[in-house]
Amino acid sequence: RQSAIAVKEALCDNPMLNLWVFGHSADYNENGMTEMREYYSPTMKDRPFAMGDMRSRCENRDGNAIVTSADRVKEQSDQPQANKLMIIFSDGSPSADRYRGIEAVKHTGKCVKHIEGRGWSVIQLGFGGAYEETVKRMFANYQMIDTEDMGNQTAKIIRKVLKI
């Protein structure tokens, strides 16, 4: 939560970009469901402190959430053909009802490749219990994050992926 808020605060006033922040949980209200939450977007004016409600809830069906987030940005964007960067904060382990282990890892990797094929650059920032061996099966661009040096590590991977 703190890392997502820090990145949002660092980027939200940049006139060169539009920023969305989504979160998701799986199986919270019903098994098999992935619930998406929009915490920040260019048009979201009615809830300026919505990111304060960001918290861990339940399971995570990462592949579905990645594709859904990309679709929502495309629907809401006033510049759907613009360059797009998705930064994913995660412990690196997709896990939900009937969505665990290597099959969930493979599905997440396929979903990442799918949106990359649609023009997205994708970065995964691995925290906490993330295992690099698992993360690299899903993401070509990732950084294992130490929260003490999050700013520098995040900036480094963004520069690498965007080639700036």
Disulfide bonds with the S-S distance in Angstrom:
none
